[in-house]
Amino acid sequence: MHITHCPQCDTAFKVSPQQLELAKGWVRCGRCSHVFEAALHFETPPDIPAPPLPSADAPSLFRAAMAPAVAAHEVKPSSVNTVPAENTDAALPLGWLIGACMLVLALLMQFVVAQRNWLAAEEPALRPLLSALCACEVTWPREPEAVLIESSSFTESPQGGYTVQLRLKNTQHHPVAMPALELSLTDLQDQVLVRRVFTAEELSGKDHVQSLRDVRSTLNFDLDEKVSQRVTGFRAFVFYP
């Protein structure tokens, strides 16, 4: 048994005379894969007859018959990646790519379903497609901060009863659903005497407000005489039930 040193990375390996004879004196470093003549880099002069001199075709014979020397003074059989293993490694990125595409499509589908009302308001032509895609109803988006009360008034009618007049405006660049209205009548201490909710249908005959447009609404109602004597003010705000 001899110890030789790789001239490239200086790693020491044990090689037997039988291995040297089989590979015509050539070995491969198991650490850096460098091919070299073992006899030229023995650690100590051989105490047995020197192996045969390498022939011109020694490297090809070496690749076919000589196992590469490995680190830790151990010689293991040569092993190379087979074609199936290479195909598996090549197919692995394709599998990841397909999985990533499926995940992106699933997230995109969730976004479309969640934002279907907003998308239909921005692009009305998409409404039938969105309705068929999610198999659900596509309505106008509900955006409370988009609808503002531009003006309001509360008056007592000469013919009896009370009248509330409102002007609601949609500040968005797409239609939004018509909100409901909560009207509260207050006394001198700003305490609520009576409160009533008017639905979107009572405020307007439409179920939505066009983009950057306003809607005028007039509400007529009666009050109990005891309550009407104490009414001095009112509060109104819009919301979505």
C-alpha positions, 0 to 999 in steps of 0.5 A: 500500500502506498500513499500519494499526494494530489499535486493540485490540492495536496490531499493524501490518498492510499492506493494499492499496487493492484489499483495502480496496475489496473489503471496503469499508474493513474489516479483521480483525486476524490477532492478536486477530481484532478488526474495524475500519476500516483508514482510521481507523488508517492510520500515515500519511495516504494519498497516494492517493484515500481508499477509499469510505466503508463502507456499513451492510452492510460487516461482512457483506461483509467476512466474505465477501470480505476475508481477515484481516490477519495479523501480520508485515505479511502478508495471507493468505487467510482460513481457518476450521475446516471442519465435518469438522475440527471433527468430528475434534476432537470425536471425538478425546476419544471415542477417548481415552476408549474407549482408556482404558476398554479399558486399565482393563478389561485391567488389571482382568482381569490382577488378577482372574486373578492374584488368582483364588485369593484371590478364590475363598477370600473369595467361594466362590460366585465359584469357578466364574466365576473358573475359566471366566474364566481357563480355569485351575485355581482353588486355595486361596491359599498364604499361609505367614505365615497358618499358625502352629504353635500347639503341637508335641511329639516323643515316643518311643512305648512300643510303639516308634517316635516320634510328633510331634503338631502343632496348626496354626492359620490366622490369616486370615479366609479358607481357605488351602491346607494347607502341608507340614511339614519336620521336623528331628531334632537332637543335643546340638550342635543339629546336624541328624541327619535331616530329612524333609518331610511333605506336606499329605496326610500332615498332614491329609486336607483340602487347606485350613485353614478361616478362623481354625480349627486342624488337629491332626496326629499323625505316627508314624515309626521311626528307625535305632537309631544315629540314635535314640540321638543324638536330643535335640531337633527343629525343625519349620516349615511351608511350601509346596513 
